[in-house]
């Protein structure tokens, strides 16, 4: 996720940045020297004020506000319109009043954009606690909690309890149940449910559109949606695919479910592919 951190450092650094960094370093040094009671009170108060000071980002649909916590969350906020333009274009084509599932929502960039202007009802799934906090906080900051249901749930083949490789001190990062190139020592238990279970047993509205961004889990998620894939309400699926055996199996499952690839966009060494229901 270094690309989101880099978003914060593009261009020449303003001299004011250097001044603020020095003042902040001095503040942190002075805090460390305080008695525990004073430090706890002041540091907690300062942290609260920093979280309350949201960042406003302009989009074609209106202004979005983002809670800043950790290096990566700021980069995600600033790159909402530029990091994955094909995904934004896809969301712009949603029919008004549609149900959108954002699987692997992270801090909620695409969930917020899809819901802005009452364009879609969103169900956002994020199993990592630190990212879920930011997802829910961003919904509150934008007064979109009535339009976005945030679920602290991972999606997979079937109901289970799995362990996420995560650091609760690295908000906004992309975490995985199966490990990534960037290893994290922390582990967090998470409830995992299938798409079919959520629709049939828990009454979550069947999606018209699904975005899947869940490293290492896409194949299991599609396998757990076998019955939902055949429902006419589900129109399109947008997900990251690699040129691998797993990617081929995903394509085969979606073809069997009545979908065909319609658009492909290269993104970070992989492809973002949109599959649409054949004949719709």
N, C-alpha and C positions, 0 to 999 in steps of 0.2 A: 504493500500500500504506500510505498515511498512516493508514488506519483502524486498522491493527494497532499503529502507534505510539501513536495516541490512546488505545488500550486501556490503556496504561501511565499515562496522565495524567488518567484520570477521577476526579472528586472533588477535595477539597481536599488539597493537598500537606502531608504530615506535616512538622512542624518538624525532625524527625530527618533527613528527606531533604535539607533545606537544609544541615544540618551535615555530612552525609556528602559532599555535592557539594563543599563548600568544602575538606574534608580531602583529597578525591581530587584536586581542582585543585592543592592544595599538593604532593601526592605527585608528580603529573605534572610540575610545575615543578621539583621537586628532582631527579627522574630526568633531565630534560633537562640539568641542570648537572653530572651525573656524568661521569667519564671513560668512553669508549666501552665498555671491557671490563666495567666495573661496571654500566653501564646495560644492556648486553646481557644480563648474567647476571640482574640483578634484575627487569627488565621481563619477560623470558621466564618467570621463575619466577612472578611475579605473574599474568601472563596464564594460565599453566597452572592455577594455583589457582582463578582465576575460572571457567575452563571446567569444572574438576572439580566446582565447587559448583553442582550442578544444581538446578532449580526443580521442586518437587513440586506437581502439580495433581490434585485429586480429580475423579473421574468416576464415574458409576453402576456402571461395571465394575471400578473400582479406581483406584489412584494411578498416574499417569504422571509420569515425570521428563523434564525438558527441559534440554538444554545451551543456555546463553544466550551468544549471540555476535551483536552488533549490535542496533540498536534494535528491528527488526521481529520477531526471533525470540521475544522476550519477550511481545510482544503476541499473536502466534500461539498461544503456550502458554496464556496466560491466557484466550483466547477460544475454546478448543477446543470447549466445549459451547454457546457462545452466538452465534458469528459466522455459522454456517450450520446452524441447527438442523434444517432439512429434510434435509440430507445426513446428519447424525447419526441422525435417525429412519430414514432409508433403510438405513443400515448396521445399525441395530438389528434390522432385519427379515431379515438374511441367514440362510440356513439354516446350522446348524453344520457345520464342515468344508468350507465353500465356498472357492473360489479367487477372490480379489479383486485386480483390477489397479487400481492408483492411478497414473493417468497425469498427470504434472505434480505429483508428490508434495510438492515443496517441502521443508520440514523434517520432514515425515512425520506431521503431526497426525492425519489420517484413517487412515493406514496403521497407526499405533500403536494407535489406538482400535479398529480392526477386528480387530487381532491379539490384543488384550488378553483374557485368559481363554480362550485357545486356540479362539476362535470362528471364525477364518478363516486360511487360508494366503494371504499377501499378496505380490504382486510390485509393487514401487514403482519408478516410472520418474522420474528427475530428471536432466536434461542439464547444469544449471548446477553447476559444480564446488563453489562455495561452499555452495550449498544441499545438494548431495549429501553433503558432509562432515557437515553437521548432521543430515541424514536418517540416515546410517549411525551417527553418534555417538549419536543418540537411540535407535536400535535397541539399541545396546550398553548404554546407560544403563538401559534397561528389560529387558535380557536377553531381547530378542525377535528377535535376529539369526537364530535357528533357525526362526522363523516368517515372517520378512520377508526376501525377496530384493531387495536394492537394486541397481538397474542404472543406471549412468551413461550413459543412452541417451535420445535424443529419439525420438518416434514420428511417422511421416509416411506419405506415399503409397508411397514406395519407398526402397530402400537408398541412402544418400548421406552425404556429409560437408557439414554446413551450419555457418553461423556464427551464434552466439547473441549478441544484444546484451545485455551484462551488465556488472556491476561486481563483482569478487570482494571488494570492501570493503563491499558492501551485502547482507549475508546475510539470508535470509528474504524478500527481495523477489520479485516476480513478473517474470520475464524472458521475452523473446520472440525468435523467429527473424525476425519480420517487423516489429519495432518497436512501441512503445507510445507513449502520450502522454508518459510520462516517459522521456526519451532517456538512453541510457548510451553513453559513448564507447568503453568496452571491448568487445572481441570475443573469443569463445572458440569454437574449433572443436569440434564435437560429432558423434558418430556418430548417424545417424538410420536407423531400421529400421521396417518396416511391421508391423502386428499379424499379418498372415498369415505373414510371414517368421519372426517370433519363434515362432509356434506350430508351423509346418510344418518349418522348417529348423533352428531352435535348440532345439527341444524344451521351450520354456517352457509350463507347463501352461495349457491353454485356460481362459480366465476364465469364471466363472459370473456375475460382476458387474464392470463397468468404470465407473470415475469418470474423466472427462476434464476437466482444468483446464489447458489449454495455449493461452494467448492467441494468436489468429490461426492456430492449427494444427488446430483441431477438424475442419474439413472434410477436410483431407488425411489425418488419422488415420482417420476413418470410411471414406474412399475406399480406404485401405490395408488395410481389414479386410473386404473384400467377401466373401471365402470364409468367414472366421470368423463373420461375421454369420449365416450359414446353419447353423452348427453348433448342435445342440440344447442343448449344454452352456451356451451363453451365454444367460442369462435376462434380464438387465436392464442398461441403460446409463444413466448419470446424468451429464449435462453441462450446461454453461452455453450458452444460446442467446440470440442477439439477433434482434430483428425486422428481418431484413435478407435480401438475396438469398442470402447465404451460409448463413444460418440456415434458409431455405426449402430449399436444396439438401441440407442435412444431414437435414432431416425427410424429404425424398423418398428419400434413400439408405436411411435406417433403415426406412421403410415398405416399400421394395422388399426389404429384408432380413428382413421378417417381424415388425417391431416397431411398436408404437403407443404414443403418449404417454399416460401414466397419471396423473402428478401434475406440477404446475407450482408453483414457489415463486419469488416475486420476490426478487432479491438484487442489491443494488448497481446498480440501473438495468438489469439484465438478468434473465433467468429461468433458474433451475435446473430442468431438465426430466428426468423419469425416463421412459425408454422400456422397455416390457416386451414379451417375445415373445408374439405373439398365439396364443391357444389353450393356453397353459401355466398 
